[in-house]
Amino acid sequence: MNKDWQQKIFFFLFQIAFFSFASAQSQPTPPAVQFGKVDRADLEMKVYTQDSAAIAVVLYDKGLVSYVGDYQGFRMNFERHLRIKILSPEAYVWSRFEIPVYRNQSNNQGEILLNLEGYTHLLNEDGKVVRHKLESQDVFQTKVSPDVTLTRFAMPYSKVGAVVEYKYTLQSDMIFNLPTWEFQRGIPTVWSEYEAKIPEYLAFSAYKQGNLALDIEKIEKYQDYFGLQGSIYTADIYKNRYAMQNVPAFLPTPDLQYPQLLVNRMEFFLDSFKFPWMSKTEQVPNDWASIHKQLQKDDAVNDFMKKSGEAKDFVRNLTDTLRNDYDKMKKLLQYVQNNVLFTGETSRVPSLKSANFLWAMKEKQGNTADMNLFLLALLRHAKLKADYVVLSTKDAGHPKVDKVIFNKLNMLVVAVEIDGKMYLLDASDFDATPEKLPQRCKNRKGLIMSNEWRTINLEN
């Protein structure tokens, strides 16, 4: 090898080493945080230097997703550790927390809350560090819907100067649903990190929302073993790591109707899956045609509509004196709005009890799906051309134009066609009219669930 080539190779290797070193240097170093132990400097902090107006500051927030296997298959664990410094009496709200735990009552799939621990750290009058443990009597469970229970707690002895922290694990058999991670909240954050260790059997797409840049965005691969259904498998694990430091508080202005769309966050959505015992990869529907085909098999909706025959005479008595289809539509919409109590839950699936149409007629309460499917049944008994429309509300985020995210389709409304004109109705909103769909529903496109699939523009 001649001298010129030796010099070129040396220079090339030097460049690789230099840029690797520079890249490593440019990434921030995560704080060394140990649960239950707090630096004295954090306890002595009076003002957060990067935002002197902050009433509190998140010192540390980390979420970790991992998968474990056993005879029953895969489970997903989500571990979280959150630590907050209280700087002002107005920050009392930042020492009160709630953890939603989901469990589907129809199939008993969902989450289990494990290992909840918490501490309040303080300096006493002698300047010594004391800590108060979160006790079981400080923790309360409140069922807010048939499928969701809130675990609520307030950290004991919290006051100005305190550092409060808690950690927990959510164990879930809903392995396709990775938690969304928000880097921002109403107070500034020193360090926020999200890590998801995903086995090769699951293929997710990651989406970042917000204008702030990630300080760490890294994917590493390693191997691990899984015991699944009595067998041992070796799998590649993809460790997805995202972090942001010194994140400013998100303070929306009063005129901002859907601030959730601007908060910096990460979301994961399943594209496909293939477990060792499967012969081929299963693709998750991500286009309107595939989603239409899947939703046509929705047993909860189909069962609800099949049991609606009892309303036939009721609708005839309510609409027989009306002259035209528009008046019938308006009358039935107003009847549901005025006589059925909205529970406050947004859903495209009927609730467990209201999946029985007769129960819905008798009890007259329900979620968005209950109320709008109830309306749909009444409209069809009035001989109107009506279908339901599946959509993603604005507070669930904008679905991608090139890819429909099934998990974001979280609501349904009703479409009625009269004399070639389409009307969209939402019975769960008391102020909605045939000409006025609620703003939360005006989010790009929706899918009309007629025999042939078609979409409708919701923003007109």
Secondary structure, DSSP 4 states (H G I P E B T S, - for coil): --HHHHHHHHHHHHHHHHHHHHHHHHSPPPP--BTTB--HHHHH--S-TT-TT-SEEEEEEEEEEEEEEETTEEEEEEEEEEEEEE-SGGGGGGGEEEEEEEB-TTT--BEEEEEEEEEEEEE-TTS-EEEEEPPGGGEEEEEEETTEEEEEEE-TT--TT-EEEEEEEEEES-TT-PPPEE---SS-EEEEEEEEEEETTEEEEEEEESSSPPSEEEEEEEEEEEEETTEEEEEEEEEEEEEEEEEPP----TT-S-GGGTS-EEEEEEEEE--TT-SSPEEPP-SHHHHHHHHTT-HHHHHHHHTTGGGHHHHHHHHTT--SHHHHHHHHHHHHHHHSEE-S---SS--TGGGSHHHHHHH-EE-HHHHHHHHHHHHHHTT-EEEEEEE--GGG-PPPSSS--GGG--EEEEEEEETTEEEEE-TTSTT-BTTB--GGG-SSEEEE-SSS-EEEES--
